[in-house]
Amino acid sequence: MRIFDRLWQALDGRLELAPLVDFATHKVVPQHRHSWAYYFGGLTLFFFIVQVATGILLLLYYRPTSEAAFESVQFIVTRVPFGWLIRSVHSWSANLMVLAAFAHMFSVYLLGSYAKPRELTWWSGFALLVLAMGFGFSGYLLPWNELAFFATRVGTDMVSKVPLIGGWLLKFLRGGEEVTGATLTRFFGFHVAVLPMITTTLLATHLAFIQRQGMHVPEGLEEEAATRRPLRFAPNFMMREGVVWLAGLAALAALAAFFPWELGSKADPFASAPAGIKPEWYFLFMFEALKLLPAHVLGIEGELVGLGAFSLAGLVWFLVPVLDRGSRIGHRSRAFLALGWLALAYIVVFTLASMAGAFK
């Protein structure tokens, strides 16, 4: 114990850690009937940490070229000890991270936690969700298999519909006119360098906002929270958060072990696209909605109208703290609450229907 005391004194003398420990021990978390919603953010962080750890291990063998990418992943899953497990954990944790991020976003929205003074927390969280989906989109192509190749071609084709700058965006993403080895190298750079750098910076900012402002008590639950003894952040809340992380780890391990991520066949740019090509599940609600639109709406290309509608919806969602005037004085608008439930229902129904093959 004396060794740890000396180590602590040495670190505290150089980094002045005592104020941080004092802050953690005196910080409290309110208790009420919806306190369970506080754990989604930490669970998202846990899956992100798993992504970073397993991604570093995969980098030891992965080669980001069209000639070697598929073979390097194949080598990982067939020859490297427990390589199949690491890849499955990486792939499943990516999906669970996005799922936890969506759950966190909707719980924050429906509980009105975007209200003043937490606007910056909402905006940084929204950006982190977009980055998480960007991780999924860029990482999807890296195994260079047939499904990923054609899904990336379809996804990047949508970018070309953006007025004025669509052509430039398409070339920027693909590194040329078509999906080639240059696209793979570019997506690899986004996935392992650009996105992690931006995400880490924004994540630190997001966590700083949360620590500075504390946990939000939903409207109408102030009296209940006042009558219940709050949890000390350290160690009580941290221990409960640890239990949630262990549950997430158990679910992740079970999925990776019993449902290993398939590799498929190597991409052939000259082959025809397989039938029923679809993006990852968290893009399905947009994908299926765009398919349902007619070829032209009021003389405008239907896909362009759909992309414009989704862009506008995303902007409204981002600006909710400003648009919901009632939230500024502690009384959320019923219209925005209904909007949140409607958005959640739409995403869940379209995603599940698409996965079940309801859309032909």
MARFIFI-417698 format. One line per field, with one value per residue (C-alpha): residue number from 1; x, y, z. Coordinates in nm, 4 decimals. Layout:
BEGIN
i: (NUM;...)
xx: (X;...)
yy: (Y;...)
zz: (Z;...)
//
This chain:
BEGIN
i: (1;2;3;4;5;6;7;8;9;10;11;12;13;14;15;16;17;18;19;20;21;22;23;24;25;26;27;28;29;30;31;32;33;34;35;36;37;38;39;40;41;42;43;44;45;46;47;48;49;50;51;52;53;54;55;56;57;58;59;60;61;62;63;64;65;66;67;68;69;70;71;72;73;74;75;76;77;78;79;80;81;82;83;84;85;86;87;88;89;90;91;92;93;94;95;96;97;98;99;100;101;102;103;104;105;106;107;108;109;110;111;112;113;114;115;116;117;118;119;120;121;122;123;124;125;126;127;128;129;130;131;132;133;134;135;136;137;138;139;140;141;142;143;144;145;146;147;148;149;150;151;152;153;154;155;156;157;158;159;160;161;162;163;164;165;166;167;168;169;170;171;172;173;174;175;176;177;178;179;180;181;182;183;184;185;186;187;188;189;190;191;192;193;194;195;196;197;198;199;200;201;202;203;204;205;206;207;208;209;210;211;212;213;214;215;216;217;218;219;220;221;222;223;224;225;226;227;228;229;230;231;232;233;234;235;236;237;238;239;240;241;242;243;244;245;246;247;248;249;250;251;252;253;254;255;256;257;258;259;260;261;262;263;264;265;266;267;268;269;270;271;272;273;274;275;276;277;278;279;280;281;282;283;284;285;286;287;288;289;290;291;292;293;294;295;296;297;298;299;300;301;302;303;304;305;306;307;308;309;310;311;312;313;314;315;316;317;318;319;320;321;322;323;324;325;326;327;328;329;330;331;332;333;334;335;336;337;338;339;340;341;342;343;344;345;346;347;348;349;350;351;352;353;354;355;356;357;358;359;360)
xx: (0.0000;0.2875;0.3986;0.0547;0.0520;0.3891;0.2781;-0.0374;0.1603;0.4028;0.1242;-0.0791;0.2237;0.2797;-0.0738;-0.2812;-0.5303;-0.6868;-0.9450;-1.0594;-1.1012;-1.2868;-1.5168;-1.5920;-1.6644;-1.8971;-2.0744;-2.4196;-2.6620;-3.0372;-3.2663;-3.6129;-3.8226;-3.6309;-3.2792;-3.2096;-3.1746;-2.8499;-2.6644;-2.7055;-2.4338;-2.1799;-2.2718;-2.2063;-1.8666;-1.7896;-1.8577;-1.6435;-1.3539;-1.3998;-1.3941;-1.0637;-0.9019;-1.0106;-0.9429;-0.5801;-0.5447;-0.6925;-0.4530;-0.1626;-0.2663;-0.4990;-0.3687;-0.5771;-0.5432;-0.7926;-0.5465;-0.4831;-0.7688;-0.9964;-0.7087;-0.5773;-0.9181;-0.9460;-0.6044;-0.7209;-1.0315;-0.8717;-0.5052;-0.4553;-0.5323;-0.8729;-0.8670;-1.2231;-1.3333;-1.1584;-1.3153;-1.6588;-1.6262;-1.5198;-1.8120;-2.0762;-1.9523;-1.9842;-2.3513;-2.4166;-2.2430;-2.4775;-2.7781;-2.6744;-2.6124;-2.9629;-3.1112;-2.9133;-3.0234;-3.3934;-3.3871;-3.2269;-3.4832;-3.7934;-3.6870;-3.6281;-3.2594;-3.1742;-3.3238;-3.1249;-2.8446;-2.7641;-2.7869;-2.4155;-2.4368;-2.7204;-2.5381;-2.2119;-2.4052;-2.5848;-2.2490;-2.1137;-2.4073;-2.3352;-1.9690;-2.0687;-2.2705;-1.9724;-1.7564;-2.0041;-2.0202;-1.6426;-1.5628;-1.8198;-1.6034;-1.2746;-1.3161;-1.3558;-1.6247;-1.9060;-2.1816;-1.9740;-1.8510;-2.1938;-2.3503;-2.0773;-2.1413;-2.5130;-2.4433;-2.1935;-2.4212;-2.6715;-2.4123;-2.3946;-2.7577;-2.6636;-2.7155;-2.4078;-2.1457;-2.2700;-2.0109;-1.7270;-1.8470;-1.8662;-1.5065;-1.3932;-1.5419;-1.4469;-1.1131;-1.2374;-1.5453;-1.5888;-1.5455;-1.1884;-0.8839;-0.8450;-1.1866;-1.0777;-0.7588;-0.9508;-1.2154;-0.9394;-0.7856;-1.1225;-1.1913;-0.8616;-0.7335;-0.9742;-1.2909;-1.1150;-0.9307;-1.2498;-1.4516;-1.2001;-1.1867;-1.5641;-1.6190;-1.3915;-1.5843;-1.9193;-1.8126;-1.6809;-2.0213;-2.1976;-1.9647;-1.9961;-2.3765;-2.4664;-2.7517;-3.0837;-3.3988;-3.6941;-3.9847;-4.2448;-4.0039;-3.8386;-4.0390;-3.9719;-3.5979;-3.5999;-3.7543;-3.5110;-3.1530;-2.9185;-2.6384;-2.2794;-2.1035;-1.7980;-1.8183;-2.1955;-2.2926;-1.9603;-2.0162;-2.3649;-2.2216;-1.9633;-2.2400;-2.4040;-2.0694;-2.0347;-2.3827;-2.2811;-1.9641;-2.1632;-2.4046;-2.1138;-1.9242;-2.2344;-2.3095;-1.9468;-1.9100;-2.2430;-2.2933;-1.9467;-1.9366;-1.9340;-1.6756;-1.8551;-1.6826;-1.4263;-1.5558;-1.5490;-1.5952;-1.6898;-1.9636;-2.3281;-2.4718;-2.6381;-3.0141;-3.1537;-2.8477;-2.9018;-2.6944;-2.6327;-2.9456;-2.9062;-2.9432;-3.2420;-3.5092;-3.3694;-3.2958;-3.6470;-3.8143;-3.6150;-3.7178;-4.0866;-4.0699;-4.1846;-3.9301;-4.0333;-4.2141;-4.3433;-4.0866;-3.7972;-3.6148;-3.7735;-3.4439;-3.3327;-3.6605;-3.6107;-3.2532;-3.3669;-3.6425;-3.4001;-3.1533;-3.4273;-3.5451;-3.1878;-3.1512;-3.4781;-3.3652;-3.0315;-3.1972;-3.4640;-3.3150;-3.3669;-3.6970;-3.8714;-3.9342;-4.1112;-3.7947;-3.6216;-3.8476;-3.8716;-4.1969;-4.1451;-4.3815;-4.6198;-4.5704;-4.1969;-4.2594;-4.5001;-4.2403;-3.9887;-4.2247;-4.3195;-3.9534;-3.8800;-4.1805;-4.0842;-3.7233;-3.8201;-4.1035;-3.9128;-3.5979;-3.7756;-3.9954;-3.6934;-3.5053;-3.8116;-3.8305;-4.1625;-4.0370;-3.9895)
yy: (0.0000;0.2353;0.1980;0.3084;0.5986;0.7161;0.6781;0.8789;1.1523;1.1692;1.2004;1.4416;1.6621;1.6923;1.6813;1.8171;1.5299;1.6003;1.8514;1.5917;1.3264;1.5731;1.6612;1.2925;1.2071;1.5036;1.4799;1.3186;1.1647;1.2253;0.9274;0.8965;0.6480;0.7178;0.7043;0.3973;0.6312;0.7695;0.4478;0.4512;0.7122;0.5160;0.1972;0.3722;0.4815;0.1215;-0.0131;0.2663;0.1607;-0.2000;-0.0727;0.1034;-0.1946;-0.4581;-0.2237;-0.1856;-0.5660;-0.6033;-0.3392;-0.5705;-0.7932;-0.5876;-0.4536;-0.1714;-0.2515;-0.4010;-0.6809;-0.7824;-0.6547;-0.9569;-1.2031;-1.0281;-1.0505;-1.4112;-1.4762;-1.3111;-1.5270;-1.8571;-1.8469;-1.5957;-1.7444;-1.6101;-1.3748;-1.4740;-1.3781;-1.0401;-0.9583;-1.0684;-0.8623;-0.5604;-0.5970;-0.6667;-0.3888;-0.1445;-0.2348;-0.2309;0.1066;0.2579;0.0933;0.2302;0.5733;0.5794;0.4689;0.7412;1.0087;0.9223;0.8914;1.2368;1.3773;1.2228;1.3250;1.6816;1.6849;1.9062;2.2122;2.5122;2.5085;2.1770;2.2868;2.2319;1.8853;1.7967;1.9320;1.7539;1.4304;1.4617;1.5048;1.1963;0.9892;1.1051;1.0126;0.6679;0.6077;0.7362;0.4735;0.2078;0.3320;0.3637;0.0361;-0.1602;-0.1519;-0.2551;-0.6365;-0.5729;-0.8388;-0.8460;-0.7150;-0.4254;-0.3248;-0.2874;-0.1366;0.1295;0.1930;0.2473;0.4633;0.6891;0.7200;0.8981;1.1646;1.2524;1.3722;1.6690;1.9858;2.1773;1.9852;1.6279;1.5425;1.6800;1.4910;1.1674;1.2015;1.3019;0.9899;0.7457;0.8952;0.8918;0.8199;0.4568;0.2470;0.1176;0.0426;0.4179;0.4229;0.1456;0.3290;0.6515;0.4852;0.3167;0.6582;0.7958;0.4923;0.4659;0.8260;1.1076;0.9853;0.8629;1.1944;1.3998;1.1610;1.1573;1.5367;1.5746;1.2958;1.4653;1.7895;1.6111;1.4459;1.7766;1.9377;1.6542;1.6736;2.0510;2.0628;1.7399;1.5011;1.6457;1.5783;1.5382;1.7779;1.6648;1.4474;1.7230;1.6464;1.2741;1.3344;1.5711;1.3090;1.0312;1.0255;1.0929;0.8534;0.9531;0.9494;0.7801;0.5005;0.4228;0.5352;0.4189;0.0703;0.0517;0.1748;-0.1028;-0.3609;-0.2222;-0.2473;-0.6094;-0.6826;-0.5193;-0.7271;-1.0461;-0.9664;-0.8804;-1.1996;-1.4146;-1.2578;-1.2819;-1.6445;-1.7845;-1.5637;-1.5061;-1.2268;-1.3724;-1.2698;-1.3641;-1.3661;-1.1238;-0.8189;-0.8301;-0.4803;-0.6319;-0.8586;-0.7580;-0.6461;-0.9287;-0.9117;-0.7513;-0.5421;-0.3400;-0.1142;-0.1717;-0.1857;0.1698;0.3106;0.0953;0.3454;0.5971;0.3396;0.1949;0.5369;0.6487;0.3318;0.4041;0.7470;0.7787;0.8507;1.2181;1.4439;1.7717;1.7411;1.6824;1.3522;1.1498;1.0456;1.4076;1.5046;1.2274;1.3291;1.6881;1.5810;1.3764;1.6659;1.9022;1.6524;1.6165;1.9935;2.0250;1.7484;1.9244;2.2600;2.1275;2.3139;2.6375;2.5547;2.4198;2.7518;2.5904;2.4033;2.7344;2.7927;2.4304;2.3348;2.1198;2.1577;1.8660;1.8993;1.8300;1.5428;1.3906;1.4519;1.2482;0.9521;0.9725;0.9696;0.6728;0.4785;0.5501;0.4347;0.1182;0.0164;0.0782;-0.0904;-0.4018;-0.4233;-0.4012;-0.6668;-0.8919;-0.8465;-0.6604;-0.4208;-0.5771)
zz: (0.0000;0.0704;-0.2912;-0.4174;-0.1695;-0.2974;-0.6590;-0.5875;-0.4104;-0.7021;-0.9599;-0.7473;-0.6936;-1.0675;-1.2096;-0.9159;-0.9283;-0.5877;-0.7261;-0.9836;-0.7159;-0.4959;-0.7871;-0.8610;-0.4993;-0.4491;-0.7859;-0.7636;-1.0118;-0.9607;-0.9029;-1.0596;-1.2581;-1.5819;-1.4375;-1.6535;-1.9517;-1.8085;-1.8956;-2.2746;-2.3234;-2.1211;-2.3061;-2.6383;-2.5055;-2.4036;-2.7528;-2.9005;-2.6762;-2.7938;-3.1526;-3.0989;-2.9220;-3.1748;-3.4668;-3.3577;-3.3450;-3.6943;-3.8281;-3.7505;-4.0440;-4.2646;-4.6003;-4.7554;-5.1266;-5.3686;-5.4452;-5.0830;-4.8615;-4.9001;-4.8672;-4.5551;-4.3856;-4.4958;-4.3391;-4.0147;-3.9823;-4.0896;-3.9865;-3.7054;-3.3606;-3.2508;-3.5502;-3.6400;-3.2890;-3.2959;-3.6320;-3.5139;-3.1956;-3.4039;-3.6447;-3.3806;-3.1522;-3.4437;-3.4806;-3.1067;-3.0796;-3.3380;-3.1693;-2.8285;-2.9818;-3.1319;-2.7983;-2.6209;-2.8671;-2.8454;-2.4663;-2.4461;-2.6892;-2.5338;-2.1828;-2.3003;-2.2056;-2.5026;-2.3314;-2.2133;-2.0967;-2.2701;-2.6336;-2.6960;-2.5413;-2.7801;-3.0851;-3.0040;-2.9376;-3.2720;-3.4458;-3.2667;-3.3952;-3.7517;-3.7033;-3.5717;-3.8895;-4.0877;-3.9174;-4.0273;-4.3861;-4.4291;-4.2531;-4.4532;-4.7662;-4.6038;-4.6368;-5.0133;-5.0502;-5.3031;-5.0780;-4.9436;-5.2895;-5.4469;-5.1345;-5.1378;-5.5067;-5.4353;-5.1289;-5.3026;-5.6072;-5.3831;-5.3071;-5.6760;-5.6576;-5.4384;-5.6464;-5.7651;-5.5646;-5.6149;-5.8780;-5.6682;-5.3580;-5.5560;-5.6757;-5.3273;-5.1703;-5.4446;-5.5415;-5.9003;-6.1074;-5.9965;-5.6825;-5.7168;-5.5069;-5.4644;-5.2935;-5.0598;-4.9643;-4.9119;-4.6944;-4.4945;-4.4248;-4.3163;-4.0969;-3.9080;-3.9047;-3.9901;-3.8159;-3.4973;-3.4619;-3.4975;-3.2810;-2.9966;-2.9868;-3.0032;-2.7506;-2.4978;-2.5519;-2.5142;-2.1886;-2.0574;-2.1216;-1.9368;-1.6366;-1.6219;-1.6457;-1.4651;-1.5390;-1.6494;-1.4489;-1.6917;-1.6764;-1.4233;-1.2255;-1.0229;-0.7086;-0.7350;-0.7800;-0.4820;-0.2537;-0.3536;-0.2367;-0.5302;-0.6211;-0.5634;-0.8996;-0.7483;-0.6655;-0.6709;-1.0212;-1.1656;-1.0238;-1.1761;-1.5042;-1.4785;-1.4438;-1.7604;-1.9397;-1.8280;-1.9641;-2.2932;-2.2993;-2.2366;-2.5213;-2.7503;-2.6667;-2.7225;-3.0609;-3.1761;-3.0648;-3.1831;-3.4918;-3.6436;-3.8994;-4.2502;-4.5084;-4.8297;-5.1688;-5.3042;-5.4905;-5.8689;-6.0166;-6.3546;-6.2177;-6.2055;-5.8725;-5.6749;-5.6265;-5.3137;-5.2323;-4.9143;-4.6880;-4.3180;-4.1006;-3.9655;-4.3182;-4.4112;-4.3019;-4.5515;-4.8209;-4.8248;-4.8135;-5.1177;-5.3042;-5.2410;-5.4024;-5.7665;-6.0371;-6.0472;-5.8019;-5.9503;-6.2273;-5.9856;-5.9604;-5.6795;-5.5203;-5.5058;-5.3353;-5.0807;-5.0036;-4.9633;-4.7251;-4.5131;-4.5060;-4.3899;-4.1262;-3.9994;-3.9776;-3.7821;-3.5448;-3.4950;-3.4248;-3.1858;-2.8837;-3.0764;-3.2476;-2.9360;-2.7669;-2.4742;-2.3761;-2.3018;-2.0032;-1.8894;-2.0671;-2.3769;-2.6678;-2.7151;-3.0899;-3.0601;-2.8209;-3.0742;-3.3456;-3.1489;-3.1063;-3.4749;-3.5833;-3.3562;-3.4869;-3.8479;-3.8018;-3.6114;-3.8463;-4.1703;-4.0400;-3.9139;-4.2238;-4.4507;-4.2520;-4.2720;-4.6495;-4.6493;-4.9182;-5.2602)
//
